């Protein structure tokens, strides 16, 4: 049996951009490519990775930036 574990960065990106087979008509909607690109640029500027958004201390970090 295979045990597939996604990397934390992959988990965060899927949560931000994935629709998981649903056609959402209500908020929140998955990020578009341009929205994700803007977020990725902001993460780079702040020396962060997508997985950092899943950390418990992220809210504190976001409030200081």
Secondary structure, 3 states (H helix, E strand, C coil): CCCCCCCHHHHHHHHHHCCCCCCCCCCCCCCCHHHHHHHHHHHHHCCCCHHHHHCCCHHHHHHHC
